[in-house]
Amino acid sequence: MTKYNPAFMKTPSAPRILSYVFPNGNNGGMNTRLQADQIRDDQSPDMLNMCYREGVPSHRYGFNRVADMESWGLTPIRGMYEYQKIDAATSVFLVAWGGKIYSFDTSTGMKTDLCTGSKSTLTDTDTYFFTMNDKVYIYNGTDYCYYDGTNPIANVVGYIPTVSTGRTPAGAGAANERLNFLSSSWKDSFNGTESDTAYKLSYAADSVVVYKDGVLVSSSEYTFPSGGIDYTTVTFNSPPGAGTDNVVITGTKSGLTDATAITKCTQFVVYGGKNDNRVFACRLNVRYHSGTDDPTYWPINAFEIITSDAEDIVGFGKMIDYLINLKERSLTFTTIDQDSNGNIIWPIYPLNDEYGCMSKDTIKSVNNGLLFLARTNEGSPAGVAYLAPSLVRNQLNVAIVSRDINTSVNLTLTGLLDYTENQLANAKAFIYDDKYWLKVGDRCWILDLRQSDFSQGKFCWYPYNGVPADANCFLDYEGHLYIGHDTNGLIYKDNSGLDADVAANEDGVALDFYWTSPMVFCGTRTYTKDFEELFITFGRQVMGTNKLTFITDDGKEEVVVIVQSANLFDFGKIDFNAWTFGAMPFPSTQPEIVGYSAEYLQWKIQNDSYNEGLVILAQELTYRLGERV
């Protein structure tokens, strides 16, 4: 056994200057769950409006109103979508606002009403879009309409199915398509005869339309007593003649099917196994699917009841070639298959019974898996979950990735799960710039996918306030992130591409950027440290009035130091006759005297000045070991 040697615990007689450099950089994001002395060295206990461009703490880009637009009114932007027609040179920026759908000109900030026809208004609620067959379909849980890029917005007209073919006048024939939820009409296709005049329909009708050999037959050539529940027979004045499927009768019956089964669906997704050629939709605990490549046809037998009606289907996600059905307290998945008769079926398999989803607008595909705001099977909010790309049923295929920000030990900070159930249920998420943007309440939390390592359980989170925290919807359009305001008719565009200092402003005002270090003990808690200097390398700025605040273990001594990373550069003072090019080391390191003797040191770097950002390239703290604690 090695004996304990007390000499190792003696204070050096001539303390030398030591240096502390963050062993993993500063790119670990924020941790509100633990005290500042318990978090990882690469994390911050408190940071705001900082991201990690090039892997170092940097101010985020601000957002400004598109073309300095004025507010359209005090109602939210309900949805945004980029619609690209196949033969169109440019795409259309669609906006749902105030019960209308508009095309939006990002260069002028002007909107054009597309609801100028029979569909003059929509329900003023969150609205969503998908494209199929060169048309964009629009839904919101009440309305189901479409836009073709030319004509005004119109309600979807349901496809009329042919329910029987080769039908005899007496009503015997081969079953074909099923009735359509979206249509109160159907077709019967008859093999006409030389002698029969009475042709019996599959269902009772209020009215009929008759074609013979593809030609419309005048109503004077047949009789049909409309208006009664038993009226199923069309009687011709003379036999229509023999043929194969030469007589086609379209019957219409009010209330034949319930269109609200589809129009009240809250989520739609384009999916088809290996080919995305159908649309799936959900309402309550029922999932519906459309006909092949046809969002106007929803067969009345094309639905599945997914587990108990005690929990609704919240939404869908696509993972590998599978459709994930996210319910309130459980997860299932679907793939394409065939029954014993060779018919296409969409079976449902259990996936995870421990977690469900609590917000339909947070389900996003990431790393071949899914991110979503989860709840436990007992109903409690659980934070952001990641469903790994595995279809083996178990409880380990879902991991909570927001544990570091779910709760807060700092009473001045709000953890993710400190928000109300309603705020969590109405959370919005978007994937942009390799980041998962999660707006909840008064914050927009960022999961930085570049700085995270899912395989190692490292998840880099940090918060924004301002415009991203006011988002009701997001859109990636022409290389920029657009945000629709959650209480105001305003659309914002990110400032990327502008001068770095100007890009730090937001909506005409300065943003507040800051980063706070963890409690730095320099590798030992058994000695006090004489902290001497903090060397900070700031990113390039014309002028930086960065504020530096030191915090020690006595909690009382605090100083604010104004630092500059560069002097103003004035072209007006240059003699171009004597102009020459040169090089200088840039950016340079800014040393700040610390001058505290303490067990630990913590510091905060901040900038809230107009036209100024904040980029922290590197930090090094010099110190001497003091007395033993």
VOGU-3710 file (C-alpha; in Angstrom, 3 decimals, decimal comma):
1> mtkynpafmk> 0,000/0,000/0,000  1,312/3,458/-0,935  1,648/5,707/2,069  0,097/9,139/2,124  2,786/11,803/1,678  1,799/15,140/3,296  4,499/16,916/1,300  2,169/16,840/-1,663  -0,208/19,140/0,227  2,286/21,906/1,007
11> tpsaprilsy> 1,905/25,321/-0,572  4,793/26,032/-2,935  7,351/28,346/-1,365  7,599/30,409/-4,546  4,302/30,167/-6,355  4,751/30,330/-10,079  2,267/31,821/-12,481  -0,118/29,189/-13,771  -2,742/29,474/-16,487  -6,200/28,049/-16,906
21> vfpngnnggm> -7,647/27,481/-20,357  -11,039/25,870/-20,830  -10,174/22,233/-21,575  -13,067/21,754/-24,001  -13,478/25,272/-25,284  -16,670/27,192/-24,476  -19,027/25,400/-26,836  -21,048/23,226/-24,463  -24,108/25,441/-24,286  -26,075/26,307/-21,163
31> ntrlqadqir> -26,839/24,251/-18,072  -29,554/25,550/-15,728  -30,077/22,243/-13,953  -26,901/22,342/-11,851  -25,115/24,974/-9,811  -22,363/26,905/-11,584  -19,664/24,861/-9,827  -21,174/21,537/-10,963  -21,585/22,090/-14,697  -19,085/20,971/-17,314
41> ddqspdmlnm> -16,149/23,275/-18,003  -17,437/23,930/-21,529  -20,912/24,992/-20,325  -22,335/28,275/-19,090  -24,787/28,716/-16,198  -26,290/31,767/-17,881  -26,005/32,984/-21,462  -28,355/34,811/-23,800  -28,503/35,500/-27,532  -25,152/33,782/-28,054
51> cyregvpshr> -24,576/30,941/-30,506  -21,487/29,066/-31,715  -20,351/30,267/-35,109  -17,087/28,523/-35,992  -17,293/26,747/-32,632  -16,825/29,822/-30,403  -19,375/31,932/-28,466  -20,724/34,519/-30,879  -23,664/36,897/-30,947  -26,637/35,624/-32,904
61> ygfnrvadme> -27,930/37,463/-35,925  -30,766/39,837/-35,229  -34,046/39,947/-37,160  -35,584/42,949/-38,872  -38,998/43,505/-40,383  -39,153/42,519/-44,019  -38,813/45,693/-46,102  -39,579/47,774/-42,978  -43,194/46,610/-43,197  -45,876/48,017/-40,915
71> swgltpirgm> -47,946/45,615/-38,834  -51,001/44,231/-40,594  -52,886/44,034/-37,315  -52,892/42,547/-33,834  -53,379/38,916/-34,832  -50,625/36,308/-35,309  -49,049/35,178/-38,543  -50,761/31,780/-38,723  -48,487/30,013/-41,198  -45,887/30,482/-43,938
81> yeyqkidaat> -44,953/28,238/-46,849  -42,849/28,261/-50,015  -44,887/26,984/-52,977  -42,967/26,085/-56,128  -44,864/25,142/-59,273  -43,004/22,866/-61,646  -43,206/25,249/-64,607  -42,764/28,480/-62,617  -39,472/30,365/-62,639  -39,854/31,506/-59,042
91> svflvawggk> -41,605/30,237/-55,968  -44,454/31,904/-54,094  -44,150/32,942/-50,444  -47,551/32,086/-48,942  -48,756/33,600/-45,668  -51,821/32,717/-43,599  -53,016/35,716/-41,624  -56,348/37,161/-40,495  -58,455/34,381/-42,034  -56,857/34,796/-45,466
101> iysfdtstgm> -54,081/33,320/-47,573  -51,760/35,865/-49,171  -48,800/35,832/-51,501  -46,033/37,893/-49,943  -43,403/39,997/-51,704  -40,230/39,901/-49,611  -38,709/42,843/-51,478  -41,579/45,233/-50,716  -43,323/43,674/-47,714  -46,640/43,798/-49,604
111> ktdlctgsks> -49,255/41,045/-49,541  -51,783/39,987/-52,199  -55,094/38,398/-51,212  -55,569/34,976/-52,826  -59,030/34,402/-51,309  -60,918/36,363/-53,960  -63,180/33,585/-55,234  -65,739/31,289/-53,636  -63,328/30,631/-50,753  -63,262/34,158/-49,375
121> tltdtdtyff> -62,046/33,392/-45,875  -60,561/30,688/-43,654  -60,718/30,113/-39,930  -58,185/32,413/-38,259  -56,061/29,721/-36,605  -52,693/28,041/-37,127  -52,569/26,918/-40,750  -50,386/24,346/-42,505  -49,472/23,374/-46,073  -48,270/20,484/-48,227
131> tmndkvyiyn> -47,718/20,104/-51,978  -48,870/17,280/-54,233  -49,615/17,120/-57,952  -48,283/20,672/-58,429  -50,909/22,139/-56,096  -50,479/23,361/-52,549  -53,056/22,069/-50,068  -53,975/24,157/-47,041  -55,523/22,908/-43,806  -56,146/24,102/-40,252
141> gtdycyydgt> -58,543/21,642/-38,575  -61,604/23,282/-40,156  -60,743/24,269/-43,713  -59,276/22,042/-46,404  -58,540/23,999/-49,549  -55,931/24,365/-52,288  -54,107/26,836/-54,527  -52,865/26,070/-58,033  -50,750/29,170/-58,525  -53,220/30,810/-60,911
151> npianvvgyi> -56,782/30,733/-59,630  -58,048/31,939/-56,222  -57,961/29,661/-53,191  -60,765/27,077/-53,446  -62,192/24,313/-51,299  -60,986/20,854/-52,216  -63,582/19,152/-54,414  -63,742/15,473/-53,570  -63,003/12,897/-56,222  -66,132/10,943/-57,291
161> ptvstgrtpa> -65,356/7,228/-57,015  -66,697/4,561/-59,352  -68,054/2,082/-56,801  -69,069/-0,658/-59,263  -68,122/-1,749/-62,775  -69,668/-4,246/-65,180  -72,921/-3,730/-63,272  -76,129/-5,337/-64,582  -79,292/-3,238/-64,766  -80,623/-5,290/-61,826
171> gagaanerln> -77,670/-4,194/-59,664  -75,227/-7,089/-59,767  -71,622/-6,221/-60,565  -68,017/-6,029/-59,462  -67,220/-3,806/-56,507  -64,621/-1,218/-57,406  -63,730/1,925/-55,433  -65,115/2,870/-52,045  -67,072/5,987/-51,256  -65,077/9,135/-50,593
181> flssswkdsf> -65,307/10,982/-47,276  -65,008/14,242/-49,216  -67,769/13,543/-51,735  -71,520/12,992/-51,516  -71,505/11,440/-54,989  -70,554/8,129/-56,567  -70,625/6,428/-59,968  -72,098/3,107/-61,071  -70,793/1,764/-64,387  -73,303/-0,534/-66,133
191> ngtesdtayk> -73,122/-3,047/-68,950  -76,199/-1,891/-70,886  -78,648/-4,316/-72,554  -80,949/-4,229/-75,568  -84,070/-4,776/-73,470  -83,701/-3,413/-69,918  -84,861/0,093/-69,083  -84,607/0,048/-65,245  -81,082/0,540/-63,866  -80,598/0,099/-60,111
201> lsyaadsvvv> -78,002/2,216/-58,256  -75,750/1,136/-55,396  -77,229/3,765/-53,038  -80,315/5,915/-52,799  -79,795/9,287/-54,432  -81,284/12,783/-54,377  -80,257/13,383/-57,986  -78,478/11,661/-60,859  -76,446/12,480/-63,953  -76,367/9,906/-66,760
211> ykdgvlvsss> -73,805/9,272/-69,483  -74,094/6,824/-72,366  -70,968/6,012/-74,362  -69,345/9,064/-72,782  -72,104/11,429/-73,897  -74,371/13,239/-71,430  -77,933/11,929/-71,602  -80,738/14,480/-71,424  -82,944/14,197/-68,337  -85,924/13,991/-70,716
221> eytfpsggid> -84,740/10,529/-71,793  -85,192/8,964/-68,355  -87,159/9,385/-65,151  -85,813/9,515/-61,600  -88,047/10,415/-58,643  -85,547/12,472/-56,615  -85,763/13,413/-52,968  -86,605/10,113/-51,274  -84,473/7,680/-49,346  -85,611/4,721/-51,474
231> yttvtfnspp> -85,033/6,282/-54,862  -82,381/4,026/-56,359  -83,652/3,276/-59,867  -83,178/5,233/-63,089  -85,811/4,286/-65,696  -85,011/5,004/-69,353  -87,734/5,789/-71,855  -86,151/3,193/-74,152  -83,338/0,678/-73,572  -79,914/2,382/-73,750
241> gagtdnvvit> -78,465/-0,544/-75,727  -75,902/-3,258/-75,139  -72,286/-2,511/-74,232  -69,535/-2,920/-71,677  -69,568/-0,169/-69,053  -71,372/1,963/-71,604  -73,863/3,447/-69,134  -72,400/5,465/-66,240  -74,736/7,004/-63,681  -73,495/9,464/-61,061
251> gtksgltdat> -75,692/9,603/-57,986  -75,593/12,323/-55,311  -77,032/12,049/-51,826  -76,792/14,794/-49,235  -74,986/13,545/-46,113  -73,858/10,366/-47,823  -70,459/10,636/-46,076  -69,004/12,852/-43,376  -66,481/15,249/-44,917  -65,503/16,586/-41,487
261> aitkctqfvv> -63,711/13,293/-40,835  -61,002/14,767/-43,077  -61,497/18,523/-42,894  -61,208/18,472/-39,090  -57,929/16,561/-39,154  -55,197/18,406/-37,310  -52,111/16,985/-39,023  -51,363/15,819/-42,566  -48,193/14,175/-43,848  -47,149/12,937/-47,286
271> yggkndnrvf> -45,985/9,315/-46,987  -46,136/6,043/-48,869  -43,410/3,762/-47,627  -40,543/3,962/-50,086  -42,529/6,405/-52,240  -44,295/9,434/-50,796  -47,450/9,008/-52,875  -50,256/9,235/-50,310  -51,402/11,643/-47,661  -52,006/10,534/-44,078
281> acrlnvryhs> -54,086/12,603/-41,669  -55,193/12,253/-38,073  -58,089/13,273/-35,874  -58,595/12,079/-32,299  -57,177/8,513/-32,255  -58,042/7,772/-35,900  -55,614/7,915/-38,815  -56,868/8,268/-42,400  -55,027/7,877/-45,687  -55,793/9,123/-49,169
291> gtddptywpi> -55,824/7,385/-52,505  -52,580/7,096/-54,460  -51,319/10,556/-55,500  -54,735/12,062/-54,785  -55,417/14,307/-51,764  -59,019/14,690/-52,974  -59,853/11,000/-52,462  -60,193/9,614/-48,920  -61,867/6,171/-49,107  -64,277/5,546/-46,260
301> nafeiitsda> -62,531/2,266/-45,422  -59,035/3,795/-45,473  -58,556/4,476/-41,792  -57,022/2,868/-38,731  -57,901/3,314/-35,079  -54,584/3,556/-33,269  -54,746/2,089/-29,760  -56,980/3,587/-27,078  -59,353/6,493/-27,609  -58,161/7,802/-24,220
311> edivgfgkmi> -55,248/9,482/-26,004  -55,231/11,337/-29,314  -52,758/11,132/-32,149  -50,742/14,351/-31,832  -48,833/14,160/-35,091  -46,574/12,245/-37,450  -42,891/11,913/-38,190  -41,004/10,072/-40,906  -37,993/7,944/-39,993  -36,102/5,850/-42,531
321> dylinlkers> -38,970/4,351/-44,613  -41,443/4,330/-41,760  -44,214/6,572/-40,517  -44,098/7,269/-36,783  -47,463/7,865/-35,142  -46,964/10,026/-32,068  -49,805/9,800/-29,588  -50,127/11,650/-26,295  -48,572/8,855/-24,217  -47,171/6,299/-26,643
331> ltfttidqds> -45,458/5,828/-30,000  -46,255/3,413/-32,816  -44,921/2,976/-36,326  -46,298/2,003/-39,715  -44,838/0,495/-42,851  -46,367/-0,608/-46,143  -47,459/-4,240/-46,427  -49,922/-6,535/-48,211  -52,738/-8,673/-46,890  -53,424/-12,260/-47,961
341> ngniiwpiyp> -55,295/-11,022/-51,035  -52,440/-8,799/-52,191  -54,102/-5,575/-51,091  -51,945/-2,726/-49,790  -52,287/-2,294/-46,025  -50,681/0,010/-43,447  -50,195/-2,058/-40,275  -49,426/-0,424/-36,926  -46,767/-1,749/-34,563  -45,968/-0,655/-30,984
351> lndeygcmsk> -42,719/1,254/-30,578  -42,523/2,889/-27,148  -45,002/2,940/-24,264  -43,022/5,195/-21,940  -43,184/8,467/-23,847  -45,658/10,308/-26,033  -45,808/13,717/-27,676  -47,371/16,880/-26,262  -46,891/19,352/-29,136  -47,534/18,622/-32,805
361> dtiksvnngl> -45,439/21,556/-34,003  -42,245/20,291/-32,343  -41,877/17,022/-34,292  -38,814/17,331/-36,534  -36,482/14,869/-38,294  -32,874/14,962/-37,046  -29,985/12,500/-37,514  -32,346/9,935/-39,096  -34,461/10,068/-35,934  -37,062/12,435/-34,494
371> lflartnegs> -37,008/15,277/-31,992  -40,235/16,233/-30,237  -41,521/17,739/-27,018  -42,463/14,703/-24,955  -44,599/13,674/-22,036  -44,396/10,507/-19,961  -47,066/7,824/-20,160  -48,339/9,163/-16,828  -48,987/12,485/-18,535  -46,185/14,633/-17,091
381> pagvaylaps> -44,095/16,881/-19,385  -40,691/15,287/-19,957  -38,813/17,788/-22,136  -37,411/17,340/-25,624  -37,020/13,695/-26,593  -35,013/12,061/-29,346  -36,357/8,915/-30,977  -33,378/6,974/-32,256  -33,570/5,324/-35,708  -34,454/1,891/-34,342
391> lvrnqlnvai> -37,751/0,104/-34,719  -37,104/-2,467/-32,010  -39,786/-2,006/-29,402  -38,221/-0,964/-26,108  -38,002/1,937/-23,701  -34,413/2,815/-24,597  -35,106/4,034/-28,131  -36,235/7,391/-26,687  -33,826/9,650/-24,789  -34,556/12,995/-23,139
401> vsrdintsvn> -32,033/15,422/-24,618  -33,058/18,597/-22,747  -32,240/17,543/-19,177  -29,689/20,349/-18,765  -32,383/22,987/-19,357  -35,548/21,233/-18,136  -35,264/22,771/-14,677  -33,405/25,714/-13,164  -31,577/26,113/-9,856  -31,432/29,861/-10,493
411> ltltglldyt> -34,657/31,588/-9,494  -34,055/34,295/-12,092  -33,964/31,742/-14,922  -36,823/29,632/-16,271  -36,322/25,984/-17,096  -38,110/24,415/-20,031  -40,541/22,467/-17,850  -41,339/25,528/-15,746  -43,657/26,702/-18,511  -47,353/25,865/-18,351
421> enqlanakaf> -48,893/22,843/-20,055  -50,624/25,185/-22,496  -47,363/26,942/-23,383  -45,647/23,605/-23,926  -48,536/22,251/-26,008  -48,339/25,356/-28,231  -44,561/25,244/-28,632  -43,156/25,688/-32,147  -40,014/24,133/-33,586  -38,026/24,420/-36,791
431> iyddkywlkv> -34,761/23,112/-38,236  -32,499/25,806/-39,661  -28,724/26,256/-39,873  -28,186/22,839/-38,240  -30,137/23,986/-35,219  -33,404/22,864/-33,647  -35,257/26,100/-32,797  -37,803/25,552/-30,019  -40,007/28,495/-29,113  -41,724/28,033/-25,734
441> gdrcwildlr> -43,243/30,901/-23,781  -40,858/33,863/-23,682  -37,770/31,986/-24,923  -36,566/30,304/-28,067  -34,265/27,445/-27,049  -31,662/26,326/-29,557  -30,331/22,774/-29,753  -27,120/23,269/-31,701  -26,748/20,097/-33,751  -23,192/20,961/-34,836
451> qsdfsqgkfc> -21,988/21,219/-31,245  -24,005/18,242/-29,970  -22,928/14,610/-30,004  -25,970/12,356/-29,769  -23,871/9,204/-29,503  -22,024/10,604/-26,465  -25,069/12,171/-24,813  -23,803/15,745/-25,270  -26,547/18,213/-26,144  -25,700/21,873/-26,617
461> wypyngvpad> -28,610/24,179/-25,686  -28,791/27,952/-25,357  -31,621/30,530/-25,271  -32,663/33,503/-27,379  -35,153/36,195/-26,524  -36,482/38,941/-28,793  -38,011/38,090/-32,169  -37,259/34,308/-32,124  -39,103/34,090/-28,799  -42,093/35,801/-30,457
471> ancfldyegh> -42,308/33,267/-33,286  -45,552/31,578/-34,227  -44,096/30,062/-37,404  -40,792/29,768/-39,252  -39,792/29,490/-42,911  -36,473/28,897/-44,652  -36,793/30,979/-47,819  -34,039/31,912/-50,278  -31,294/31,228/-47,764  -32,777/33,237/-44,914
481> lyighdtngl> -34,862/32,397/-41,865  -38,219/34,172/-41,761  -40,274/34,404/-38,585  -44,006/35,108/-38,316  -44,928/36,973/-35,131  -47,157/35,258/-32,559  -49,303/38,289/-31,612  -48,758/40,756/-34,431  -49,093/40,759/-38,189  -45,354/41,090/-38,767
491> iykdnsglda> -42,812/39,004/-40,659  -39,110/39,192/-39,833  -36,003/38,145/-41,756  -32,628/37,282/-40,257  -29,739/39,692/-40,744  -27,251/37,141/-42,039  -25,274/38,595/-44,927  -25,228/42,107/-43,452  -22,210/43,773/-41,874  -21,427/41,868/-38,672
501> dvaanedgva> -22,006/44,833/-36,369  -25,243/45,919/-38,052  -26,434/42,294/-38,066  -26,319/42,352/-34,269  -29,267/44,757/-34,047  -32,880/43,620/-33,997  -35,959/45,505/-35,146  -34,049/48,769/-34,901  -32,681/48,310/-31,374  -29,619/46,747/-29,766
511> ldfywtspmv> -29,748/43,169/-28,569  -28,355/42,057/-25,227  -25,625/39,422/-25,669  -23,829/37,784/-22,786  -21,940/34,681/-21,760  -21,132/33,648/-18,177  -18,339/31,309/-17,183  -18,773/28,382/-14,807  -17,193/28,713/-11,358  -13,515/28,201/-12,168
521> fcgtrtytkd> -11,502/26,440/-9,436  -8,460/25,882/-11,672  -8,319/22,186/-10,868  -8,211/22,404/-7,070  -10,559/23,446/-4,310  -8,032/22,968/-1,534  -6,131/26,211/-2,213  -7,092/29,793/-2,694  -5,888/31,329/-5,918  -4,390/34,753/-6,523
531> feelfitfgr> -6,127/35,504/-9,807  -3,928/37,885/-11,774  -5,062/38,477/-15,358  -7,800/37,311/-17,703  -6,789/37,336/-21,347  -9,729/37,471/-23,750  -9,420/37,311/-27,504  -12,456/39,009/-29,013  -13,602/38,641/-32,573  -13,085/41,448/-35,034
541> qvmgtnkltf> -15,111/44,608/-34,303  -14,763/48,265/-35,249  -15,642/49,170/-31,685  -16,559/46,914/-28,807  -17,807/48,282/-25,522  -17,830/44,833/-24,012  -18,614/44,717/-20,330  -16,663/42,368/-18,108  -17,913/41,527/-14,626  -15,854/39,508/-12,128
551> itddgkeevv> -17,558/37,403/-9,434  -15,736/35,833/-6,497  -16,729/33,496/-3,696  -17,474/36,355/-1,264  -20,193/37,476/-3,662  -19,639/41,184/-2,981  -16,756/42,460/-5,057  -17,802/43,287/-8,547  -16,243/45,471/-11,207  -17,296/46,339/-14,707
561> vivqsanlfd> -14,474/46,793/-17,193  -15,002/48,413/-20,548  -12,826/46,762/-23,191  -12,131/47,609/-26,802  -11,107/45,091/-29,392  -10,088/47,672/-32,030  -9,999/51,410/-32,609  -12,275/53,190/-35,009  -10,964/53,238/-38,551  -11,553/56,614/-40,245
571> fgkidfnawt> -11,020/56,712/-44,011  -11,327/60,514/-43,873  -7,959/60,766/-42,150  -6,025/58,684/-44,668  -3,607/60,289/-47,123  -4,123/58,050/-50,127  -1,041/59,555/-51,809  1,021/57,848/-49,160  -1,191/54,738/-48,986  0,468/51,378/-48,530
581> fgampfpstq> -0,810/47,925/-47,647  0,356/46,179/-44,519  -0,506/43,440/-42,108  -1,200/43,427/-38,407  -2,049/40,694/-35,947  -5,841/40,706/-35,608  -7,797/40,079/-33,554  -5,616/40,847/-30,567  -5,939/39,595/-27,011  -7,315/41,994/-24,410
591> peivgysaey> -5,679/41,506/-20,974  -7,659/42,533/-17,906  -6,196/42,656/-14,422  -8,249/40,567/-11,999  -6,559/41,163/-8,665  -8,636/38,903/-6,452  -7,555/36,222/-4,018  -10,372/33,708/-3,822  -11,280/30,059/-3,956  -12,934/30,414/-7,343
601> lqwkiqndsy> -13,540/33,004/-10,020  -16,493/33,536/-12,292  -16,986/36,198/-14,933  -19,586/37,525/-17,306  -18,920/39,090/-20,708  -21,711/41,238/-22,113  -22,505/43,675/-24,892  -25,819/45,503/-25,239  -24,682/48,420/-27,393  -26,190/49,403/-30,737
611> neglvilaqe> -24,253/48,233/-33,815  -22,031/46,020/-31,690  -21,825/42,275/-31,419  -19,807/39,939/-29,236  -17,472/37,152/-30,339  -15,223/35,371/-27,820  -12,449/33,554/-29,648  -10,364/32,443/-26,653  -9,899/32,983/-22,918  -6,982/32,311/-20,583
621> ltyrlgerv> -6,820/33,005/-16,853  -3,469/33,398/-15,065  -3,168/32,751/-11,334  -0,861/31,695/-8,496  -1,716/29,134/-5,870  -2,367/30,816/-2,539  -2,988/29,380/0,878  -4,549/26,056/1,619  -8,270/26,250/2,342
//
